[in-house]
Amino acid sequence: MTDAMLEVRNLTTTFGHGRLTAVNDVSFTVRPGEVLGLVGESGSGKSVTLRSIMRLTPESGAVAGQVLWRGRDVLKMTASDLRRVRGGQISMIFQEPMTALNPVLPVFVQIEENLRAHTDLDRGARAARARELMDLVGIPDAARRLREYPHQFSGGMRQRVMIAIGLASNPKLLLADEPTTALDVTIQDQILKLILDLRDQLAMSVVLVTHDLGVVAATCDRMAVMYAGRIVETGTVAQVFAQPNHAYTRGLLGSVPHAGTERSMLLSIEGTPPPLGALPAGCAFHPRCDFATAPCRTTLPVLEDIAPDRSVACFNRAAVLAAGSPI
Amino acid sequence: MTDAGMITVEGIGKRFALPQGVMSRLAGHPAPAVHALNGVSLQIRRGETLGIVGESGCGKSTLARCLVRLHDCDDGRILFEGQDIAGLEGPARRAFNRRVQMIFQDPFSSLNPRMKVRAILGEALSVHRMCPAADIPDRIAALLALVRLNPDAADRYPHEFSGGQRQRIGIARALAVEPEVLVADELVSALDVSVQAQVVNLLLDLQQRLNLTVVFVAHDLRLVRHISHRVAVMYLGKVVEIGATEDLFAAPRHPYTRALLDAAPELDPERRSRQVAARGELPSPINLPQGCLFHTRCPLALDRCRTERPELTDRGPQHQAACHLADFGAPSTETTA
């Protein structure tokens, strides 16, 4: 595909010399200016996918496949090329801003560090740009707050600082790993809308990892649902919400309470996600699936394109589709 | 006893003292404290689910702990069937504790890791002398069946279970003593979405079968809306609005409730807004704002809001809000926030 900014092909990340496969044959594309949601429960491999793209997996992890950034494979880049891309053209923000920020350095030093690494601005211009970034992410009284340390900021403000650091080098792609999970709902709302505004202003693409389908509905253009290390369904947010084709997606949508079903039983998924060390044979979801048939227990369904921008990995997608969206 | 109030909370306040330096003490400054609860009044009716919702630091967990008397209140009182729980001593207090049980948020720290499930449940049964010793194994099996765990779970340790299963053990422990009121503090917030739904379904089912009164404390509006008959919205240690779930969600009568509802992401991709629901952040609970606690973030704040703290007043049948703008959100005069 030519219009993709980032193209991930058959990304597979294993730990412990291939014993645990956290991400399994994951492929997706990110286009200019779009927000792609990567949804799944804990252990589904969504965060490891993000880290694998940036080559931020720990030493014990082995990443295979291709991550094509504007046609070049990030996984094969030399260290100096990688440094230019990572933090420069692709930025990442994390879930826990308190552990991602350095507690013993003032915020200014942490923003300036990125500017020094990825721009050729002089000292004065860097200071000016840092103030500009603080304004951009909505931190009032920028000049004073730049001298403060992370512990002097609230959770939402810390997340804004982290976004400011990420944006310092005018990235073309922002990878956001559960950026609002640790925040209160009114602050989450502010941060998500900030990310959308910045996407418009700076014309960047965003990959948003989240477990919250509400966040996906409110912010993303397209979504990919992950289960046990694999993508099981992709599509535009409207398509997937209206017509889930995979039983797991349908169960996930039904698990979230929504208006009009007060005090009724939720459509829950029985059981828990399998541990990565002991994945069931066939489709990893079959022990929890209401639609499972004989082939599901033995054969792994592949992710098939069913329409442009729409793919699903399920043998019984016709039955799931016929069952309808729980929303 | 009428159904009016099984538990009546009357203007309770709770402060947690902070350390104060010598110089500050000599200078005669007042002792600093976190004002967790600032005059909360509400009623809990028999058989209902009352949802208590708010952001972190709004005092909802402190309120839950006061309800089961894990904290003693500094002001006001809590009446359980007309009796002030602060005055309960000895057997009367144990009987109260049996009838009002709490389930905690964190299924990892609220179960003793060195006790098998059998011992955890057996302890609750024997402390409150719920049944003769010989019947305890049967009772444990019945309890595990009630929360849909395998009978062999009794001989395993908490670490052998997943988060959702541990939360079921917590529920079984609370139910062991046949309580009338369950206070559930963020029961499912540590769980994955698909597992949350299982536990929510279990709670709905148990409530109906055992005729429980439930106080459901949570920050997730969708969950609270799903599970509660009535909802109380808290902000900085005060109830700002309370009413029947449908009324409150359909027409919020307090600007904070409106902001909270607007901020919660909806499951409908068609209904998006790029408008930020509430600007600013929660003020510090150490130095509370004068007047209405929400005025620092309220888009409609008047001078009066900055000086005079509004109390809960009636907005409709069983619907109260604490706001000077009595018309806010009223169906006839649509106010735009």
Interface residues (C-beta under 8 A of the other chain):
Chain A: E41 S42 S154 G156 M157 D184 V185 T186 I187 Q188 D189 Q190 L192 K193 L196 D197 H211 D212 L213 G214 V215 A217 A218 T219 V237 A238 F241 G251 L252 L253 G254 S255 V256 P257 H258 A259 T261 E262 R263 M265 L266 L267 S268 I269 E270 T272 P273 I327
Chain B: E55 S56 S162 G164 Q165 D192 V193 S194 V195 Q196 A197 Q198 V200 N201 L204 D205 H219 L221 R222 L223 R225 H226 I227 H229 T245 E246 F249 A259 L260 D262 A263 A264 P265 E266 L267 D268 P269 E270 R272 R274 Q275 V276 A277 A278 R279 E281 L282
